Amino acid sequence: MNKKFFAVPLLVAVLTAVIFTGCGKSTGNNTNTANGSGSKPTIKVGSKNFTESLILGELYADALEHAGYKVDRKLNLGDAVVHTSLVNGDIDLYPEYTGTGLLSILKEAPKYDSKEVYDEVSAKYKDKFKLIWLDPSAANDSQGLVITKKASDQYNIHTISDLQKNASKIRFASQGEFDKRSDGLPALIKAYGPFNFKDEKLYDNGLKYDVLKNDKADLAVAYTTEGQLSDSQFVVLEDDKHVWPPYNVAPVVRQDILDKNPDIKDILNKVTAKLDNKTLIKLNAEVDIDKKEYKTVANEFYNQEFGK
């Protein structure tokens, strides 16, 4: 806190100091705003309970702390409760995905243009929940198909259309549910035509990259920012007919918090602007492969991009 002192008699100065000491005890929750107009509140930052969301929640928390806010971290929340926690005021913001907002929260029909999806969730969240979507990232953590680079090069497969034409040469590591889910293989078949794979075996999701590495399969289902995709042995196929909606990440914030603290918008948008698929893959890999703590990974990235 910056203090200004004036030339006053010693007694007055001492009395003044005593008064301010008695009346100005810090609660530990307040820090001056940048313009000195008052103390900033504590912001409750949430996240979901998977690696990427934990990293993003910690990144947003770091950014707020560097801007002078005190942060109450409420990370690692389940999918079933995080949105409700935001609406109820148990948290003030958390990182969410536009596709999740559209399909899982609003229960709207799928859309495939990133801007259209963002515009719809932004408008409807504000109207229905009094929640504000800040700027979306370039990062798109959507569903996808991962193929070994060996098979991609051998059969010239770079898109899902290429895959459909060459499916008879490809061994598919299935996860069972994907084969039946409406937004899984049935959606691909509807858009691209049948996939008559050379071989199809069921594997647990957690084993898929080991299965591909050990040459037991050529293809598996993936999410497009998984840390294992940092390995050059793997290639994500382009969804050239846009079967899967975009899942761009953005902070969702309570409107009343933004109304009282409008600088939060710029603070968080600056962080989001640094996020693309390559960056999220790298950050996820540091946690899931290198076994670093997500807090360490987030803090190192923030300091690298914005300074300590």
Sequence and secondary structure as in RCSB ss.txt:
>XXXX:A:sequence
MNKKFFAVPLLVAVLTAVIFTGCGKSTGNNTNTANGSGSKPTIKVGSKNFTESLILGELYADALEHAGYKVDRKL
NLGDAVVHTSLVNGDIDLYPEYTGTGLLSILKEAPKYDSKEVYDEVSAKYKDKFKLIWLDPSAANDSQGLVITKK
ASDQYNIHTISDLQKNASKIRFASQGEFDKRSDGLPALIKAYGPFNFKDEKLYDNGLKYDVLKNDKADLAVAYTT
EGQLSDSQFVVLEDDKHVWPPYNVAPVVRQDILDKNPDIKDILNKVTAKLDNKTLIKLNAEVDIDKKEYKTVANE
FYNQEFGK
>XXXX:A:secstr
         HHHHHHHHHHHHHH    SS EE TTSSSEE EEEEEEESSHHHHHHHHHHHHHHHHTT EEEEEE
EE HHHHHHHHHHTS SEEEEEHHHIIIIIS       HHHHHHHHHHHHHHHH EEE    S B  EEEEEEHH
HHHHHT  BHHHHHHTGGG EEEE SHHHHSTTSHHHHHHHH     SEEEE  GGGHHHHHHTTS SEEEEETT
 GGGGSTTEEE B TT  S   BEEEEEEHHHHHH THHHHHHHHHHTT  HHHHHHHHHHHHTT   HHHHHHH
HHHHHH  
